[in-house]
Amino acid sequence: MAGITATREGRARRDHALLLDLLRGAPAPGGQDARWPSVIALAARHGVAPLLHDTVPSLQEALRRHRAAELANAVRLRAAEDRALHLLRGLDPVLLKGAAYARVLYRSPELRPRGDVDLLVGPAGEAARRLAAAGYRRHPGTCGGVQDDPDRHEQTLVDPADPAVAIDLHRAFCQPERTRIDVAALIARSVALPDGARVLDADDAVLAHALNLATHELRVPLIQLCDLQRLWRRCSAATVVERARQFRLERALACSLSLLEATLGGARITGPAWLRWMVGRYDPGRRPLGRLEQLARKALLIDRPLDRVRFALAHAAALLRTAARSGPPPPLLAWRGGADGAPRARGIGGLRGPPGADPDLRGPAPAPRV
């Protein structure tokens, strides 16, 4: 079994290395290369299949289906964007992430696959009220736990005209305890496109993207590193660094740029030990993290120790608020009266205990068969 696992991991590393070579502009192997099926599947999972169709001539036929599917998806999402922007006119919502990148970073929208529409609407609730009045409802997959907290920085809605499309309304980019990013300043500096839609200023866009990578603990698909590469080419590096210091985003920016250099740049990872650990553990398979490692990554990507404590306390407080609103948890034990009138356990959740358990934990005996 260990040998099979090692072989699979070796093939995965080989496929990832070839995919990175292609994204860096290296010549593609011959069309009969046995690695193509798995590399193409990996490219699709990382959202770069349409991009390779556009840049690697030998793969155009194999990737034609992927690009056509993303073109159809881009048309649907653009229609959903237009509907939401029409309802929010006068509030100056700002397109974020893939919705903005598809318009300003790539020459054709299907080159930037995405699954939803992200809008920055600021802290006021008018945007959510307008969409709710038009029939937008909370996405069922975002209900429960801390996502029910009314102070949460984002809310996911379902487009009534196309229920397969999710609209993410962002009042902020993350919990306020993590950074000092000034949402009002970013909205004020946003830029209007020829069609009237607004996107972030080029320098702010780099910081917002780095923060998004940090909130996902750098466990992101390669298309998001392609985004960062294009964003970095458009910005003023000095301005970005100055604002990162002001917004307490220096660690997020440093890790994001180091990951970009290590993957699409092929550079050796340098810097402090914590940064080398974070970037060196980038996993192209994006396998689930253990909870302890996830928390460690979150802490390392927050600039100041006191902010890490504030973030942990705020997260715990949000859990308590949502637990209080949902009422007491269901009972773990069901009880029945014993011979002496005292309550005795009937088994966890009312089920019979295992054979050989204490009689009082087995629950009532089954009815005799007739």
N, C-alpha and C positions, 0 to 999 in steps of 0.2 A: 504493500500500500504506500509506504514511504517513497519507494521508487517511482510509482505512478504519479504521486503528487509532485515530486521533484521534476519529472519530465514535463508535466503540465505547466509548472511555474517557469521552467526554462523556455518552453514555447511561447508563453505569454510575454516574457522579457524580450524574446526575439521579435515577436510581432510589434511590441511597443517601440523597440529600437528602429525597426524599419519604418513605422509610421512617423516617428519623429524625423528620420532622415528625409522622408518625402515632404514633410511640412517645412523643413529647412531648405528645400530646393534641390536636394540631391537627385541624381538620375534614378529613375525607377528600374528595377530588374525587369527581365523579359516577361512577356505576357503569360508564359507557361509556368512561371514560378509557383511552386506548391504552396507558398505562404499566402497567396492572394486571397483566398476565401476568408481565412481568419483575420487577415489585416483589414479587409474591407468591412467585415463585421465589427471590428474594433473601431474603425474610423466612424462608422455609423453611430456606435454607442457614445463616442466622444463629440459628435456633432460636426465633424470635419469632412464627411463624405462628399457633400456638394462642393466644398472648397477644393478637394482633391480632383473632383471632376473638372473643375475650372482650370487647374494648374498642371495636372499630370496627363498629357495626351494619351498615353498608353492605357489609362484607366477609364477613359470617357465612356466606353461602351458598358463596362461593368458597373459603373456608378450612375448611369443615366436614370435608372429607376429611382434611386435615392434623391437625385436632384428634382425629378418631376414631382415626387411626393412632397418635398419641401416647398416647391413652388405653389402647389395647391394649398398647403398649410399656410403659407405666407399670405395668400389672397384672403383666406378666411380670417386670419388674425388682423390683417389691415382693415377689413370691413368692421371687425369688432372694435378696433381702435377708433375708427371714424365715428362709430355710434357713440362710444363713451365720450370722446372729445366734444362731440356736438352737444351732448347733455350737460357737459361741464364747461361750456363756453362762458367766458367771463371770470372763471376761477384760475385761469392760466395753469392747468396741470402740465407737468413736465414728463416727457417720455423717458423711461429708464431702461437700462440693460438691453436685452435683445430688441425691444421695440425701437429704441434709439439707434442701436448699432446697425440694424438692418437698413436704416435710412442714411446714415452718415459715414459708416466705416467700410461698407462693402458695395461693390458696384451693382449688385443685384440682390434683392431681399432674400431670395432662397438660399444664398450662400451663408446666411446666419440663421441656422435652425433655432427654433424656440417653441415653447409650449404654452405661453400665456402673454398677457399684456400688463406691463408694470407702469404705474403712474405715480409720480410724486405730487401729492396734493396739499402738503403742509398739515399743521396740527388741527386746524378747524375741521368740524364734522360736516360742513355743508356739502362736500363732494359725495360722501356716503349717503346723506339724506336725499340728494337729487337722484342718485342711482337707485336707491331703495324705492323712491316714488315712481320710478320708471319700470319697476318689476325686477330689479337685480336683487338676488338673495345670497346669503352667505353660502360658500361652498361647503357641502356636507363633510368633506374631508378635512376641514379646518375647524371643526367644532370639538370642544372638550379640552380639559387641562388648561394650561396657561394661555391657549389661544382664545379662551373665553374672557380673558381679562379685558375690561373696557379701556384700559390704558395701553394696550398693546400697540406697537408701532406700525403694524400693518394689518390689513383685513382683505380677505380673498372673497370675491363675489362671483356669481355665475351670470353670464350674459343671457337674458331671457330669449333673445333672438337666436342664439346658438349655445345651448347648454354645455357643449363640449369645450367652450372657451372660458377660461378663468381670467378675471380682472383683479390684479393686486393693487390695492390702494395703499400707498406708503405715506404715513404721517411723518415718519422719520426713517432712517436707514437701519437702525438697530436700537437696542435699549439705551437710554440716555446715559446710563452708568458706564458704558464701555468707552465712549469718546466724548469730545466736546464739539462735534461737527455742527455747524450753524446752518440748519435747514433753510431758514428764511433768507440768509445770504446767498445760498446756492440757487434758490428759486429766483431771487432778484437778479442774479448774474446769468440766468438761463438765456438761451439764444433762440430766436424764432427762425424756423425753416421757411423756405418759399411757400409751402402749403399751409403755413400758419401754426403747425405743431411746434412745440418747444422742446429743446434738449438742453442738457447741462453744458455749461462753458467747458472748453477743452481741458483746462487744468482741474476743475472740479470733477469732471468725468473720470479722470485717473484715480482720484482719491475715493470716489464712490465705488469704483470697480474694485480697488484694493480692499476696501472695507467689506464688500460682498464676498471676496475670496476669503477674508479672515473669518467672517461669520460662519463660513462653511469649513473652517479649519484647513483651508487649502486643498480640500478634497473635491476638486472641480474637474469637469471635462476639459479636454484640450482646447475646445473652441473658445473657452473663456480666457485662455492664455493667448490665443490668436487675437482676441479682442484687446487685451492689454498691450500687446505688441503694437497694434495700430493706434491705440490711444496714446501711447508713449511717444510715438512719432509726431503727434499733433500738438503736444503740450510744451509749455515752458518748464523745464526741469527745475529751475531755481524757484519759480512760483509754487510748483507742486510741493517741493520740500518745505518751503516756508509755511504753506497752509497745513501740511501734514503735522508739523510741529505745533501749530496753533490749535489744530483739531485733535491732537493726541492720537495721531494715526501713523507715527513713525515706524512702529513695529509692523503694522499691517502692510505699509508701503514697502519696507525693506524686504520682508518675506516674499511678497508678491513679485517684486522685481528679481529677487534671487531665484525664485522658482521659474520665472520666465527665462532667465539666462541659462539655468541648468537644463531646461527642456528644449525650447526652440532655439536657444543659442548654443547649446552643447558645452557650456562653460563649467569649470570646476566650482563647486560650492565653497565659498569662503565666508568669513565673518565669525561672530560669536558662536559659542557651542550650541546655545539654544536655537539659533537660526539654522545652523547646519543640521541639527536634529530634525527640525520641522521640515525643511526642504528635502533633506535626504530620505525622509519617509513618505515622499509623495508616491501614491499607489495608483497606477493607471487602471487597475481593476476596481478601485473604489469600494473595496470590501468594508463591511461595517466595522466601526471602531468599538473597542471596549469603552465602557463609560468612563473609567479612570483616565484613559488616554485622551478621550474627547475633552474632558474637563481640563486636563493639563494643557492641551493645545489652545483651548479658549483662553486660559489664564496667560499663557505665554504671548498671546497676540494682543493683550491689553497693555498699554504703555506703562501705567503707573500701578505700583502695588496696592495703594489705597483704592484705586478704581476697581481692581480685581475683587477686593473685599466688598465694595459697594454693589458690584454686579452680582456676586453670589447672594448677598442679603436680599437684593431686589428680586432675584429669581425665586428665592424661597418665599418671599412675601407674596408674589404673584400666585404661587402654588397654593398658599394658604387661603388667599382671597377666593380663588376659584373653587377650592374644596369646600369653603364655607357656604358658597352660593349653591353648590350642588347637593347640600344636605349631608347627613351622616352616612358613612359607608354601610353597605349591607352587613348584617351580622354574620360572623364566621361560625358561630355555634348555634345550633338549635337545641332547645332544652325540653325535657319531659320530667314529670314528677317521679321521684323515687318512692320506694315503699315507705320511707319515713317522712314523705312529704317534701323533702329537699329537692331542689332542681338538680338534675343529672344530665350530663352531656349526651346528646343523641347522635353525635358524630359531626365532623366538620361539614358545614353547609347542609346539615340535615341528612347526610348520607351515612350508611352503615360503615363502621370501622372495619379494618382488615381482619381476617380470621385470626383467632388467638388473642385479639385485643381485649382489654378490660371489658366485661359485659356491659358496663354502663356507657362505653364508647362505641358499641356496635349498633346501637339503635334498636328499634323494636324488631322482634323476630318476624320473619316473613309469614304470611298466612299459610296455613297448611293446605296442601293440594287436595282437592276432592276427587 
